[in-house]
């Protein structure tokens, strides 16, 4: 970085042989000095004379966006503080959202229960035991009306963690807004809508890849014309990392997923600049602060290159990787749960110094249960302290120019490209998933990590070192076990009050549309939702036409 | 020679968190056991069918969604109904302390909670089979 650093490499060798060696011969370096992702770390980082500022970094808001997607970053406005929440009935979740907004949260993030995420109604036998457990149960438009009651949809932006049935939940959101007098052009938010990582890591898939990709294309096309402020997909590395991948694998597989979506959309005739600006990403924030910061920077640079060089995108917005971050659930420990507050603070710093657009911070008690209101408040306060007190948000890309950070960014980029190219050689991400390649790579990393914890090579404070006897935690959040019955009753009412002949007609039209590949299903789904067809009914119509995905198990 | 101990690791319910289940399956395999992993989103009925068909000694259930109180006892009951009550059922996942007594009463013989090392699972299996080798 500095031009008069000739012979630095030689000087370093001399330093190693003399000064360093004198010390390490008596006091060797600690064992296992590796990154969180098991990458070797050099004994010292020095300037790299081949480093080109223009090529590698550029200026914030400019290609290749390594330093951030906006010119001012948080000097203009802080990231969006967005806590993922939802449980029980729509009423309970509604009051949690209002609480979070009162506490200064700036966007909503909806957690749905598993039956909703997999397209089953609460009264389906397969939903037994799962209703309202990990998120809110939504069966029909009725529940969605309750969920957003009193929350002005022209004022808040809403992120919905919904994938296989994303079209249905988006349709419900559009109609709830409409009933509030808010137009499709006004609503802002995100649907996750990232089916590939469901096959890879998260598991809430319904249909096989081909019809799933069609639904995604239908959403891209519909929203680019009708819902212009909506982020149509959140291409997610979060769950890949939670499943045990390394930081490199996290961004490599996520970008490879992104490439597959873009290829598919172009394949059905969409213009890249028509939809690429609405693609968003979602990453994890782990404990290795510096590796994480380098990871985000590398990811931005790779995506900009992919969009410019591979897909010839023209609009600046199409080249920018905008992303949401969530702190790492898998790093939370059930033991000494207060320690998790500290972990989350470190992870928050990583996300912020890495230039995230929005952030969810996990709560201290989440290795044990869904978080209580008190613990959610501490998590939100952690973001507010980093924003207002730490000072790291006052400067753009504060770690740029660190020898270590820049070289780590380069290394992560290089190794991520190796994966991306390997997946391209296999014929793309769908092929790589069908072969089980991606799953196996992640599993191997997860296995290696867990072994190193079990063998004590990696210290997890409170788990394999610094352990104490502690009483069972108390005051955990408990979801009402009667919930399933309540939802079943609500469903009965909905089914008896709606115009069933109209519902039948809409579902028949949807079924017909699903059979023809060139039909955009969004309008047909909106029609069905408007008549209070349930999520399960709509999903079943599509299941019948599309079939269901079966995972390929690799151990 | 003793027959190798056979274990099915299964994921009942709808959650896709299979990191723990896959780790346990692989680590038990490495420890010398015969392990069958079912994959995610299995019904109690299909888990019991697999257990009986594969003639296993243990069924290990992994669940992180909170549906354990409904689904774990259902596996135990179905095994009993199908005269396979000798198969030992254990479980793991995000399971609060206060549910442990309930699950034990319903025949789940051990619960391994977050952070439990694989050696605990192996000790449990050995204590039930009375053997020192896998």
Interface residues (C-beta under 8 A of the other chain):
Chain A: X114 X115 X117 X118 X126 X127 X128 X129 X130 X133 X134 X198 X201 X202 X203 X204 X242 X243 X244 X330 X333 X334 X335 X367 X368 X369 X370 X443 X446 X447 X450 X451 X454 X460 X463 X464 X472 X473 X476 X479 X481 X551 X553 X555
Chain B: X13 X14 X15 X16 X17 X18 X19 X22 X23 X25 X26 X27 X29 X35 X37 X39 X40 X41 X43 X65 X66 X67 X69 X70 X71 X94 X96 X97 X98 X113 X114 X115 X117 X118 X119
